[in-house]
């Protein structure tokens, strides 16, 4: 699933003010295997909007969906 998310986020035209911007993404999966972003903890508002826009309601392939499980994913964007 992590590789699928990286692929979704790699298609971007983000312009970051700094050389290294980080975020902590919290998300869950619904019963259809779609991502529901809970939060994107970052100091960069553009990155937060981008991540939520790209991930919300995107279907990922997983072997077993555990409804209600909260997944954590660190993200680092470099210029």
Phi and psi in radians as a Rosetta constraint file:
Dihedral C 1 N 2 CA 2 C 2 CIRCULARHARMONIC -1.014 0.35
Dihedral N 2 CA 2 C 2 N 3 CIRCULARHARMONIC -0.760 0.35
Dihedral C 2 N 3 CA 3 C 3 CIRCULARHARMONIC -1.116 0.35
Dihedral N 3 CA 3 C 3 N 4 CIRCULARHARMONIC -0.634 0.35
Dihedral C 3 N 4 CA 4 C 4 CIRCULARHARMONIC -1.128 0.35
Dihedral N 4 CA 4 C 4 N 5 CIRCULARHARMONIC -0.708 0.35
Dihedral C 4 N 5 CA 5 C 5 CIRCULARHARMONIC -1.178 0.35
Dihedral N 5 CA 5 C 5 N 6 CIRCULARHARMONIC -0.730 0.35
Dihedral C 5 N 6 CA 6 C 6 CIRCULARHARMONIC -1.039 0.35
Dihedral N 6 CA 6 C 6 N 7 CIRCULARHARMONIC -0.713 0.35
Dihedral C 6 N 7 CA 7 C 7 CIRCULARHARMONIC -1.109 0.35
Dihedral N 7 CA 7 C 7 N 8 CIRCULARHARMONIC -0.745 0.35
Dihedral C 7 N 8 CA 8 C 8 CIRCULARHARMONIC -1.061 0.35
Dihedral N 8 CA 8 C 8 N 9 CIRCULARHARMONIC -0.784 0.35
Dihedral C 8 N 9 CA 9 C 9 CIRCULARHARMONIC -1.362 0.35
Dihedral N 9 CA 9 C 9 N 10 CIRCULARHARMONIC -0.344 0.35
Dihedral C 9 N 10 CA 10 C 10 CIRCULARHARMONIC -1.279 0.35
Dihedral N 10 CA 10 C 10 N 11 CIRCULARHARMONIC -0.359 0.35
Dihedral C 10 N 11 CA 11 C 11 CIRCULARHARMONIC -1.476 0.35
Dihedral N 11 CA 11 C 11 N 12 CIRCULARHARMONIC 1.548 0.35
Dihedral C 11 N 12 CA 12 C 12 CIRCULARHARMONIC -2.629 0.35
Dihedral N 12 CA 12 C 12 N 13 CIRCULARHARMONIC 2.920 0.35
Dihedral C 12 N 13 CA 13 C 13 CIRCULARHARMONIC -2.293 0.35
Dihedral N 13 CA 13 C 13 N 14 CIRCULARHARMONIC 0.692 0.35
Dihedral C 13 N 14 CA 14 C 14 CIRCULARHARMONIC -1.139 0.35
Dihedral N 14 CA 14 C 14 N 15 CIRCULARHARMONIC 2.420 0.35
Dihedral C 14 N 15 CA 15 C 15 CIRCULARHARMONIC -2.040 0.35
Dihedral N 15 CA 15 C 15 N 16 CIRCULARHARMONIC 1.985 0.35
Dihedral C 15 N 16 CA 16 C 16 CIRCULARHARMONIC -1.716 0.35
Dihedral N 16 CA 16 C 16 N 17 CIRCULARHARMONIC 2.481 0.35
Dihedral C 16 N 17 CA 17 C 17 CIRCULARHARMONIC -1.238 0.35
Dihedral N 17 CA 17 C 17 N 18 CIRCULARHARMONIC -0.522 0.35
Dihedral C 17 N 18 CA 18 C 18 CIRCULARHARMONIC -2.019 0.35
Dihedral N 18 CA 18 C 18 N 19 CIRCULARHARMONIC 2.910 0.35
Dihedral C 18 N 19 CA 19 C 19 CIRCULARHARMONIC -1.316 0.35
Dihedral N 19 CA 19 C 19 N 20 CIRCULARHARMONIC -0.333 0.35
Dihedral C 19 N 20 CA 20 C 20 CIRCULARHARMONIC -2.520 0.35
Dihedral N 20 CA 20 C 20 N 21 CIRCULARHARMONIC 1.908 0.35
Dihedral C 20 N 21 CA 21 C 21 CIRCULARHARMONIC -2.066 0.35
Dihedral N 21 CA 21 C 21 N 22 CIRCULARHARMONIC 2.340 0.35
Dihedral C 21 N 22 CA 22 C 22 CIRCULARHARMONIC -2.117 0.35
Dihedral N 22 CA 22 C 22 N 23 CIRCULARHARMONIC 2.806 0.35
Dihedral C 22 N 23 CA 23 C 23 CIRCULARHARMONIC -2.668 0.35
Dihedral N 23 CA 23 C 23 N 24 CIRCULARHARMONIC 2.685 0.35
Dihedral C 23 N 24 CA 24 C 24 CIRCULARHARMONIC -2.035 0.35
Dihedral N 24 CA 24 C 24 N 25 CIRCULARHARMONIC 2.069 0.35
Dihedral C 24 N 25 CA 25 C 25 CIRCULARHARMONIC -1.769 0.35
Dihedral N 25 CA 25 C 25 N 26 CIRCULARHARMONIC 2.245 0.35
Dihedral C 25 N 26 CA 26 C 26 CIRCULARHARMONIC -1.972 0.35
Dihedral N 26 CA 26 C 26 N 27 CIRCULARHARMONIC 2.247 0.35
Dihedral C 26 N 27 CA 27 C 27 CIRCULARHARMONIC -2.615 0.35
Dihedral N 27 CA 27 C 27 N 28 CIRCULARHARMONIC 2.900 0.35
Dihedral C 27 N 28 CA 28 C 28 CIRCULARHARMONIC -2.342 0.35
Dihedral N 28 CA 28 C 28 N 29 CIRCULARHARMONIC 2.983 0.35
Dihedral C 28 N 29 CA 29 C 29 CIRCULARHARMONIC -2.033 0.35
Dihedral N 29 CA 29 C 29 N 30 CIRCULARHARMONIC 2.426 0.35
Dihedral C 29 N 30 CA 30 C 30 CIRCULARHARMONIC -1.506 0.35
Dihedral N 30 CA 30 C 30 N 31 CIRCULARHARMONIC -3.117 0.35
Dihedral C 30 N 31 CA 31 C 31 CIRCULARHARMONIC -1.188 0.35
Dihedral N 31 CA 31 C 31 N 32 CIRCULARHARMONIC -0.202 0.35
Dihedral C 31 N 32 CA 32 C 32 CIRCULARHARMONIC -1.663 0.35
Dihedral N 32 CA 32 C 32 N 33 CIRCULARHARMONIC 0.010 0.35
Dihedral C 32 N 33 CA 33 C 33 CIRCULARHARMONIC 1.424 0.35
Dihedral N 33 CA 33 C 33 N 34 CIRCULARHARMONIC 0.346 0.35
Dihedral C 33 N 34 CA 34 C 34 CIRCULARHARMONIC -1.640 0.35
Dihedral N 34 CA 34 C 34 N 35 CIRCULARHARMONIC 2.478 0.35
Dihedral C 34 N 35 CA 35 C 35 CIRCULARHARMONIC -1.315 0.35
Dihedral N 35 CA 35 C 35 N 36 CIRCULARHARMONIC 2.386 0.35
Dihedral C 35 N 36 CA 36 C 36 CIRCULARHARMONIC -2.158 0.35
Dihedral N 36 CA 36 C 36 N 37 CIRCULARHARMONIC 1.810 0.35
Dihedral C 36 N 37 CA 37 C 37 CIRCULARHARMONIC -1.210 0.35
Dihedral N 37 CA 37 C 37 N 38 CIRCULARHARMONIC 2.198 0.35
Dihedral C 37 N 38 CA 38 C 38 CIRCULARHARMONIC -1.552 0.35
Dihedral N 38 CA 38 C 38 N 39 CIRCULARHARMONIC -0.847 0.35
Dihedral C 38 N 39 CA 39 C 39 CIRCULARHARMONIC -2.747 0.35
Dihedral N 39 CA 39 C 39 N 40 CIRCULARHARMONIC 2.701 0.35
Dihedral C 39 N 40 CA 40 C 40 CIRCULARHARMONIC -2.250 0.35
Dihedral N 40 CA 40 C 40 N 41 CIRCULARHARMONIC 1.799 0.35
Dihedral C 40 N 41 CA 41 C 41 CIRCULARHARMONIC -1.538 0.35
Dihedral N 41 CA 41 C 41 N 42 CIRCULARHARMONIC 1.799 0.35
Dihedral C 41 N 42 CA 42 C 42 CIRCULARHARMONIC -2.676 0.35
Dihedral N 42 CA 42 C 42 N 43 CIRCULARHARMONIC 2.777 0.35
Dihedral C 42 N 43 CA 43 C 43 CIRCULARHARMONIC -1.538 0.35
Dihedral N 43 CA 43 C 43 N 44 CIRCULARHARMONIC -0.123 0.35
Dihedral C 43 N 44 CA 44 C 44 CIRCULARHARMONIC -1.799 0.35
Dihedral N 44 CA 44 C 44 N 45 CIRCULARHARMONIC 1.872 0.35
Dihedral C 44 N 45 CA 45 C 45 CIRCULARHARMONIC -1.085 0.35
Dihedral N 45 CA 45 C 45 N 46 CIRCULARHARMONIC -0.641 0.35
Dihedral C 45 N 46 CA 46 C 46 CIRCULARHARMONIC -1.110 0.35
Dihedral N 46 CA 46 C 46 N 47 CIRCULARHARMONIC -0.681 0.35
Dihedral C 46 N 47 CA 47 C 47 CIRCULARHARMONIC -1.147 0.35
Dihedral N 47 CA 47 C 47 N 48 CIRCULARHARMONIC -0.724 0.35
Dihedral C 47 N 48 CA 48 C 48 CIRCULARHARMONIC -1.053 0.35
Dihedral N 48 CA 48 C 48 N 49 CIRCULARHARMONIC -0.827 0.35
Dihedral C 48 N 49 CA 49 C 49 CIRCULARHARMONIC -1.100 0.35
Dihedral N 49 CA 49 C 49 N 50 CIRCULARHARMONIC -0.754 0.35
Dihedral C 49 N 50 CA 50 C 50 CIRCULARHARMONIC -1.061 0.35
Dihedral N 50 CA 50 C 50 N 51 CIRCULARHARMONIC -0.878 0.35
Dihedral C 50 N 51 CA 51 C 51 CIRCULARHARMONIC -1.088 0.35
Dihedral N 51 CA 51 C 51 N 52 CIRCULARHARMONIC -0.829 0.35
Dihedral C 51 N 52 CA 52 C 52 CIRCULARHARMONIC -1.075 0.35
Dihedral N 52 CA 52 C 52 N 53 CIRCULARHARMONIC -0.729 0.35
Dihedral C 52 N 53 CA 53 C 53 CIRCULARHARMONIC -1.137 0.35
Dihedral N 53 CA 53 C 53 N 54 CIRCULARHARMONIC -0.660 0.35
Dihedral C 53 N 54 CA 54 C 54 CIRCULARHARMONIC -1.339 0.35
Dihedral N 54 CA 54 C 54 N 55 CIRCULARHARMONIC -0.619 0.35
Dihedral C 54 N 55 CA 55 C 55 CIRCULARHARMONIC -1.626 0.35
Dihedral N 55 CA 55 C 55 N 56 CIRCULARHARMONIC -0.625 0.35
Dihedral C 55 N 56 CA 56 C 56 CIRCULARHARMONIC -1.000 0.35
Dihedral N 56 CA 56 C 56 N 57 CIRCULARHARMONIC 2.258 0.35
Dihedral C 56 N 57 CA 57 C 57 CIRCULARHARMONIC 1.187 0.35
Dihedral N 57 CA 57 C 57 N 58 CIRCULARHARMONIC 0.223 0.35
Dihedral C 57 N 58 CA 58 C 58 CIRCULARHARMONIC -1.484 0.35
Dihedral N 58 CA 58 C 58 N 59 CIRCULARHARMONIC 2.288 0.35
Dihedral C 58 N 59 CA 59 C 59 CIRCULARHARMONIC -1.456 0.35
Dihedral N 59 CA 59 C 59 N 60 CIRCULARHARMONIC 2.380 0.35
Dihedral C 59 N 60 CA 60 C 60 CIRCULARHARMONIC -2.177 0.35
Dihedral N 60 CA 60 C 60 N 61 CIRCULARHARMONIC 2.644 0.35
Dihedral C 60 N 61 CA 61 C 61 CIRCULARHARMONIC -1.568 0.35
Dihedral N 61 CA 61 C 61 N 62 CIRCULARHARMONIC 2.109 0.35
Dihedral C 61 N 62 CA 62 C 62 CIRCULARHARMONIC -2.342 0.35
Dihedral N 62 CA 62 C 62 N 63 CIRCULARHARMONIC 2.648 0.35
Dihedral C 62 N 63 CA 63 C 63 CIRCULARHARMONIC -1.241 0.35
Dihedral N 63 CA 63 C 63 N 64 CIRCULARHARMONIC -0.714 0.35
Dihedral C 63 N 64 CA 64 C 64 CIRCULARHARMONIC -2.457 0.35
Dihedral N 64 CA 64 C 64 N 65 CIRCULARHARMONIC 2.170 0.35
Dihedral C 64 N 65 CA 65 C 65 CIRCULARHARMONIC -1.566 0.35
Dihedral N 65 CA 65 C 65 N 66 CIRCULARHARMONIC 2.219 0.35
Dihedral C 65 N 66 CA 66 C 66 CIRCULARHARMONIC -1.918 0.35
Dihedral N 66 CA 66 C 66 N 67 CIRCULARHARMONIC 1.678 0.35
Dihedral C 66 N 67 CA 67 C 67 CIRCULARHARMONIC -1.063 0.35
Dihedral N 67 CA 67 C 67 N 68 CIRCULARHARMONIC 2.404 0.35
Dihedral C 67 N 68 CA 68 C 68 CIRCULARHARMONIC 1.542 0.35
Dihedral N 68 CA 68 C 68 N 69 CIRCULARHARMONIC -0.259 0.35
Dihedral C 68 N 69 CA 69 C 69 CIRCULARHARMONIC -1.231 0.35
Dihedral N 69 CA 69 C 69 N 70 CIRCULARHARMONIC 2.330 0.35
Dihedral C 69 N 70 CA 70 C 70 CIRCULARHARMONIC -1.723 0.35
Dihedral N 70 CA 70 C 70 N 71 CIRCULARHARMONIC 2.149 0.35
Dihedral C 70 N 71 CA 71 C 71 CIRCULARHARMONIC -1.730 0.35
Dihedral N 71 CA 71 C 71 N 72 CIRCULARHARMONIC 2.533 0.35
Dihedral C 71 N 72 CA 72 C 72 CIRCULARHARMONIC -2.055 0.35
Dihedral N 72 CA 72 C 72 N 73 CIRCULARHARMONIC 2.363 0.35
Dihedral C 72 N 73 CA 73 C 73 CIRCULARHARMONIC -2.455 0.35
Dihedral N 73 CA 73 C 73 N 74 CIRCULARHARMONIC 2.052 0.35
Dihedral C 73 N 74 CA 74 C 74 CIRCULARHARMONIC -1.353 0.35
Dihedral N 74 CA 74 C 74 N 75 CIRCULARHARMONIC 2.590 0.35
Dihedral C 74 N 75 CA 75 C 75 CIRCULARHARMONIC -2.378 0.35
Dihedral N 75 CA 75 C 75 N 76 CIRCULARHARMONIC 2.385 0.35
Dihedral C 75 N 76 CA 76 C 76 CIRCULARHARMONIC -2.305 0.35
Dihedral N 76 CA 76 C 76 N 77 CIRCULARHARMONIC 2.221 0.35
Dihedral C 76 N 77 CA 77 C 77 CIRCULARHARMONIC -1.972 0.35
Dihedral N 77 CA 77 C 77 N 78 CIRCULARHARMONIC 2.204 0.35
Dihedral C 77 N 78 CA 78 C 78 CIRCULARHARMONIC -2.036 0.35
Dihedral N 78 CA 78 C 78 N 79 CIRCULARHARMONIC 2.589 0.35
